Amino acid sequence: MAQLLIAKKVEQDARSAAVFTLLRIRRLYSVQPAEGPKCFVNIEGEDKPWDQSTITTEQIINLAAWPPNQQVIEVDADNNERTLQPGEVVTLKPGVGFAKKVKFRRGRLCQERVEAELTLLRSLYPKLEYVAQGEWVRVPAFRLPAGWEPQTIDLVFQIPAAYPGTPPYGLYVPSGLCFKRQAPANATDPAGTQPPFAGRWAILSWTPVDNWFAAANPVEGSNLVNWAKGALQRFQEGA
C-alpha cells in the first residue's frame, strides 16, 4: 500500500513538472502580437501604412508608384497646400490609437488649378495669352505708371513647376524698357531665357514681397490676380 501511494505521488509530481515546464516554455517562446503601422500616409484618398516616423518626398513618390520626377503637394487638415522640395523630410506624428493621416497629392495632377486662375486673370486682362508648353503667360497692353517708357507694354511671366506653392519669379518686359530714360538697375537685358513670343525680352528681378500663401480654393488664397496686382505695384516704385 505504501509503495502504491509513493508511486501515485511520483506520478503526480511528474505531471506537475510537465505542466510547469510546458507553461514555462510557452511563456518563454510565445510570439507577441505584431504591432500595427506607426502612421498612415493618405495619398489621393488612399491610406497607406508607414512604419517610420518620417517620410521623404522620394519615399512618398515610391509609395504612390508615381513617376520619379513627380511633384508632391502636402495637404493639411484645413486643405492648405504646400509643395514639397526634393529630398525634404516630413515628420509624421502618430495620434492616439491610430496614426495621424498626413495627406499628399500629385502636383499638377491636372491643369484645373492653372486654368481656374487664368480665368480669374482674364477678368482683368481679356486678351491674355497662355502657352501650356513652358507655362508662359503674356498680358498684352499692360499699362505702366508715369516715368516708364513705353507706358504700354506686353508683360510676360512664367508659372513655375512648383506652383501654387511657389509664385512666379521675374517680370519679362520688352528689351529697352526704361524709367526716366534710365535702364532699371535690377534688369537683365536681354534675358537669359527668352519667352516664346515675338520680340526680344528683358527680365526685371521681382517676386511678391508679401507672404505667398496659396489655399485649396484659388479665390481665397494667393493667386495670379494677386501676383499681377503686385507686379503693378513694382512698376509704381520706379526703377
Protein Blocks (a to p, Z undefined) as FASTA:
>chain_A
ZZmmmmmmmmmmmmmmmmmmmmmmmmmmpccdddddfbdcdeehiacddfbfbdcfklmm
mmnopafklccddddfkopacdddehiacdddddehiacddddddehkbamlmmmmmmmm
mmmmmmbccdfehpaacdehiacdehiacfbdcddddddfklckbccedjdddehiaeeh
iacfkbccddfbdcfbecjddddddddfbdcdddfblklmccfklmmmmmmmmmmnoZZ
